[in-house]
C-alpha cells in the first residue's frame, strides 16, 4: 500500500467534499454554507457553536477543518488498504469508493449521529448522501492516480 498516496488522496477528497457540501447547501437553500463546518466543529466545541445564524467564524472553521481533514486522512488509509488488498482496477475502485462513501454516510449520520452527535440528524438529506458518495469516488480516484 502507498501510504503517501493515501494521505494525499484523503486531503484531496476531503477538500472536494467540503467545498461541494458547502456550495450545495447554499445553492439549494438548505441553509448557510457555514452550517456544515459548524456541525463538524461542534463534535469538539459542543453544541454552543450550532445556534443560528450559522455565520463565518474563523476559530470554528479552523477546528472544523482539523477534525474534517484528520477524518478524511484516516478514511483515506482505510480505503487505500481495501483497494490495495483487493487489487482493484480504476473502474471497480471508483465503484468501491462510491460504496465506501455511502457507507460512511450511513455510519456517520445514523450510527454516530444517534449515539454521540444528534445534530447531524438535521443533515440527513440528498446533499449529504451525494457529497459522501463523491468523497468516496474521488478518494479512490486520487489514490489510484497518485499511487501509480
Helices and strands as residue ranges (DSSP letters): H 3-27, H 34-45, G 47-49, H 58-86, H 90-106, I 107-112, H 113-115, G 118-123, H 126-147
